[in-house]
Every structure is written in structure tokens, then in C-alpha cells.
Amino acid sequence: MKLHPHVRTVRRLDGEELLTDLLGQMRGGVGMISVQPGSGPTVLRILLGSQLRRLREAKGITREEAGYTIRASGSKISRMELGRVGFKERDVVDLLEMYGVVDEAERDALVVLARQANSPGWWHKYSDVLPDWFQVYVGLEEAASLIRLYEVQFVPGLLQTADYARAVVALGQTGAPDEEIERRVSLRMARQELLTKADPPRLWAVVDEAALRRPIGGREVMRSQLERLIEATKEPNITLQVMPFSSGGHAAEGGAFTIMRFPEVDLPDVVYLEQLTSALYLDKRDDVERYTEVMERLSVESESPEHTTEILSRMLEEVT
């Protein structure tokens, strides 16, 4: 499959993660990065890697030259700069010296950032059921300040009940043992905790009517799921809209997608597109703007958030 040149892809290949230019070019110049309190290790690694790349390029140093300094290869430097791997503090110190960073405060801040970036995220305990390509998403989701998404087949994972999630997981993991299914459901429920934390992100979801009409798990499961969605519309940080059948065709021809925005000014918005066994991450301005325009059109074409509660209530009556 030929990919758009601005697409970043994460997938599994012969048991190894292949990450192509994940979230490469960041905003700004070589100035210090901005890190928000509570940023997860995924974001911290990307931010630190981006800063190290800027410092290296500002000095005209090649990846191979930088790799030699820390007794590694140029490809190792590339993986560090893309946030793909953890950082040894000694390597960061040596690179900063090579890059001419003499300000003690700046050096200390970056070393501390490296230390924080090496801390495992809460989701690492689910590594047995969490694909590498999705670990990136969970880390970004955890750090986002705004999550906008469009779903066409299922209720968004962040709004699923445990029973609904169990039915969805069982569909996608045919033949999986009950223990594995429960682990996956537990992971999905754990992800939802970010919506109720002290400073939660804003979630804006547009859900196609088809996803709400599809009887996943049976009547009882769908009734509880619709009740959960109705409750979600009352939360101040959640906006939910339904794209009705009556609207006919609409802007999201390519299917489901998610746009994440971060409080860190050094991180661009990221568009996430999930496939069966991989995921695409887009962060180039033209790509993000295109999806943002589509999201805004979906928001206009869908039923208003106020009317969404009425629609969900009518659907609930139909399955009662």
C-alpha cells in the first residue's frame, strides 16, 4: 500500500515494531520546549526527542556523528529523536555537551525530562493485550486536552459500558480465552478514567446513527449503553452528537478518525486512523487541517448536542 508522504505509520512486522517518522517535524525553532504537568511518558519522549533533533540540526551535526558520541548508530539517534525509545541520562548529557548546551538550567531541565520520560505509563501493565501501535495512541490520548472523534461502527471506546466493550472485543478477538477478553475490557475501562480526573480533557464525539442502531451484545446491553450515553451528555467536558440517517451522505467518506490536541505548544495536533492490525498517525498541517475541516462539517451536519439527548431517549424507548 502506498502511503501519503506525510503519513506516519506504526505496525507490527515479524514481531518487531516498525515506526516510520512518527510525529516528526514539530513546531517552532530550537527554543526550550513547553511541558505541561501530568504529561505522560509518550509525549515526554516525543518532546525530548524533538528538542534533541533541533539542537543537533542547529549545530549541523549528522545522526552518525551524534551516534558515535554515545557509542551507538545513527539509527539509534533517529529512534531517540522520534521518541521511539527510552533515554539513558548519560547519553542525553553527552549529546547536550556535543550540541553545545552550556546553560546549566537548560541542561538540568532536559536531563530531568529524560528521567520522567523513562517512567512507564499505567497502560504498560496491559502490554500482554496492548499492541505496540496502540500503545502510542493510549499515551497520546492520556496527554490530550481535546479529543474530537467520529465513529461509524461502534460507540466510542471512551463511552462504552463494560458489557458493550466485552461484546465488541469478542467480535474482534474470535476464539480468545475469557481471561484475555476481560483484560482487554479492563484496559478500555481504565482508559475512561481520564474523563473523570481532576483536569479532564474535553471529548467531542460525533457518532453515526448506524453505530447506535447496531445491536451489539443484544437488547439488554444496548439499553444500558444508551443510558450511559445519555448520562455522558450531562458531563460538562463531553459533547455528543448523532449523525442521523436522514442527513444522507456526509463529509467523512474515509470512515472513523480521531483528532487529538495537546496543551504543549511544541506538539502539533495529531490525527489517528486505526486499521485492522496497524494505525496511521498524521501531524502535518495540511493533513490535520483537512480532517479538522471534515470534523467541523460533521458537527454542523449532525444533530445538535441538545437534540442528541432526545434522539438517544427515543432509541432507548425502542429497545425497552
C-alpha positions, 0 to 999 in steps of 0.5 A: 500500500502506498502511503501519503508522504506525510503519513506516519505509520506504526505496525507490527512486522515479524514481531518487531515494531516498525515506526516510520517518522512518527510525529516528526517535524514539530513546531517552532525553532530550537527554543526550550520546549513547553511541558505541561504537568501530568504529561505522560511518558509518550509525549515526554519522549516525543518532546525530548526527542524533538528538542534533541533533533533541533539542537543537533540540526542547529549545530549541523551535526549528522545522526552518525556523528551524534551516534558515535558520541554515545557509542551507538548508530545513527539509527539509534539517534533517529529512534531517540529523536522520534521518541521511539525509545527510552533515554539513558541520562548519560547519553542525553548529557553527552549529546547536550555537551556535543550540541553545545548546551552550556546553560546549566538550567537548560541542561538540568531541565532536559536531563530531568525530562529524560528521567520522567520520560523513562517512567512507564505509563499505567497502560504498560501493565496491559502490554500482554493485550496492548499492541505496540501501535496502540500503545502510542495512541493510549499515551497520546490520548492520556496527554490530550486536552481535546479529543474530537472523534467520529465513529461509524461502527461502534460507540466510542471506546471512551463511552462504552459500558463494560458489557458493550466493550466485552461484546465488541472485543469478542467480535474482534478477538474470535476464539480468545480465552475469557481471561484475555477478553476481560483484560482487554475490557479492563484496559478500555475501562481504565482508559475512561478514567481520564474523563473523570480526573481532576483536569479532564480533557474535553471529548467531542464525539460525533457518532453515526446513527448506524453505530447506535442502531447496531445491536451489539451484545443484544437488547439488554446491553444496548439499553444500558449503553444508551443510558450511559450515553445519555448520562455522558451528555450531562458531563460538562467536558463531553459533547455528543452528537448523532449523525442521523440517517436522514442527513444522507451522505456526509463529509467523512467518506474515509470512515472513523478518525480521531483528532487529538490536541495537546496543551504543549505548544511544541506538539502539533495536533495529531490525527489517528486512523486505526486499521485492522492490525496497524494505525496511521498517525498524521501531524502535518498541517495540511493533513490535520487541517483537512480532517479538522475541516471534515470534523467541523462539517460533521458537527454542523451536519449532525444533530445538535448536542441538545437534540442528541439527548432526545434522539438517544431517549427515543432509541432507548424507548425502542429497545425497552 
